[in-house]
Amino acid sequence: VGNRGEGWTVSRSTLKHERNSLGSSAGSLSLFNQLLKLAGGVVIDGKPATAHPLIRDRLIRLEGYVQAHVCAGYYQLTKDSRNESSGHLTVMNKLIHTDIAQEISAIAAEIIGADGLLMPGETGMVAGEKRTADNRRWVNQIFSSLALAMGGGTSNIQRNVIAERGLGLPKAE
């Protein structure tokens, strides 16, 4: 754990690794691919959700954020392999992943619509069609995305750390 008086340094290092793990770009990419699979399998107005113009627009925009997060992960890996500092990218990764996960959850909620109100395995009439809900994974994702914004330090704390330590801005009051 370090020497006497070094507890805060050890705690900060541990928290940095936790945030980096929570904010992995691989997690964002995996979650996005699962969302694409969901969107391809749900029918809205007689077509797959991926063909719905509003859903498609949101998916395309989100993919840009996911790919940027993946590129940032490669940048960080390159810096780490050279024993160079990647700055506050570890803190930013967690914040970026939180935002991506919340957008994925919002899109998933829109795609599953009223099916999200059915118990898993329950059959009901949704939009005039008789369907059996298979939504447990997505309902859990929607609620988990809220918890992710708090785990490893809230998103507002992350923003303060980036502003103060990364950008050298004065402390928030």
KADAUR-V921327 format. One line per field, one symbol per residue. ss: DSSP state (H for helix, E for strand, - for the rest). phi: phi as a letter, one per 40 degrees, with the letter a starting at -180 (. if undefined). Layout:
ss: ???
phi: ???
//
This chain:
ss: ------HHHHHHHHHHHHHHHH--HHHHHHHHHHHHHHHHH-EE--EEHHH-HHHHHHHHHHHHHHHHHHHHHHHHHHHHH-------HHHHHHHHHHHHHHHHHHHHHHHHHHHHH-----EEEE--EEEE---HHHHHHHHHHHHH------HHHHHHHHHHHH-------
phi: .hcdgbccccccccccccccccbcccccccccccccccccbbbbfgbddcccdccdccccccccccccccccccccccccccfbccgcccccdccccdccccccccccccccfcdccccdgcbacbfgbcbbcbbdcccccdcccccdcbcghcdccdccccccccbgccccb
//
